[in-house]
């Protein structure tokens, strides 16, 4: 599966390829794609809910979009200053983390909290313990409940 990656203004800057299950590495990126300078899906954000969900992978963002939520992906386990700046440009009232259910995901949630303190409302969508990431949640109403029952981790507003 090959998915185009666009800049905030909609220009294609590269692609991500998801390999078949069991093949490593799981994701391959086009040569020259500077993942730290883009947020996958940012060019499609509508702010329909006044909050923005941040995930690790492109397929997670696509899955949330298909289920009615604005979502962007950082394309890995690290979030850069430029990616934080893009989130600021999108001007969400609330930033919702929905990272993978592992140590990297917990660290990323802390990074988002640290960066946005005194800037944005930050919350965390808590995945069930038996789910690795949001794509593992197949039922739309369960996804909606996970997002609805998110935990506020910082209450500052713009």
N, C-alpha and C positions, 0 to 999 in steps of 0.2 A: 504494500500500500504506500503510495507516494502522495504527500500532502504539501501543497504550496505554503510558503511562509511569506507574509506580506508585512511591509512597514506600516506605521500608523496611517500614512497617507494612501495606503492601498497598493503600493508598488511591490511586485514580487521581488524578494531579496534572496530567495533560496527555497529549499525544500527539506522535508524530513521524510525518511523512509522507515516504515515499521516492518521489520522482518517477521517471518513466520514464527509462531511460538516454538521455543526451544533453540532458535538460532541466536547466536551472539555475534556482535553486540545486538541488542534488541532494536536500537534506533541508529540510523546512519543519517548524517546531515550533509547537505551539498557543500562542496568545497567553497570556501569564502564566506559562508554564512556565519555572521557574528551573532551568535545566540544571545550574548549579553546585551546587545543593542536593540533587540526587538522583544515584543510580547506577542506570542501567537494569538491571533484572534482580535487584537486591539482595534483593527480597522473595521470590525463588524459590530462593535459595541453600540447598543442603543440606549442604555441606562433605563431599561423598562422597569426595573425594580428599585432604582436609586442605590443599589449596591452592586459591587463587582466581586465575583468569586475568582480567586487565584488558585491555580493548580500547577502541578509539575509538567504534565505531558499534554501534547496536542490532542490526543484522543480523549483525554479527560475533559478538556475544554469543549470539544465538539459534542461530547455526550451531554454535558450540562446545557449547552446551547439548544440541543435537540429537545431537552426537557424543560425549556423555558427560562433559563437563567443566563445572564451575561457572564461570560467567563473568559479568562485569558490564561495562557500557559507560559511559564518561565523557561520551558524546554530544558529541564534538568533539575539538579539538586542545589543550585546556587542562584540567588537573585542579586542582580547588579544595581548600582546606583542609577544607571540609565533606565533600567526597567522600573525602578521606583519613580523616576521622573515621568515616565510614560503613564503610569497609574495616576500621578498627580494631574497630568494633562487631561485625562479622562474625567476628572473631578467627581469621583463617586462620593456619596455621602458616607458610605460604609464600605470597608474592605473586608471580605469574608475569605479566610484561608480554608482550603479544602485539599491540603496536601496528602501525600501517601501516608498510610497508617504505619509509620516506622520512625526510626531515630532521625533520619534526614527530614522527614515531614515535620516532626516536632521542632527541630532546629530552625527550619524555614519559618514556621509560625512565630517563633521567638524573634527572628530577624525582622519580620514584617511588623510585629508589635513594637520592637525597638525603634524602627525607622519612623513609623507613623505616630508615635506618642506625641500628643499635643497637636496633631494635624487632622486625623480622621478617626472615626469610630472603627474599631477593629474587632472582629469576632472570628470564631473558629467553628466550622462545621465538623462535628464529631462523628466520624465513621464508626459503625459497629466493629467490635474487635475482630470479627471474622472476615472483614473486608479489607483488601490491600489498598484499593483506591476507589474513587467514585464510580468507575466503570463496572466494578463488581456489584453495584447496586442496580439491579435490572428493572425494578418496579418504580414507575414514575411517582406514585404516591409516597413511596419510601424515600425517594430522593427529595421530594418536597418537604417531608417531615424532617429529614436531616438538616436541610437548609433552614427551615422554620425554627427548629429547636437549637440553632447555633448558640454558642456561648460567647457573650460579650467579654472580651479580655481588656478592652480599653474604652472608656466612655467619653473621650474628647471629641469635640465637633469643630468643624471648620469655622 
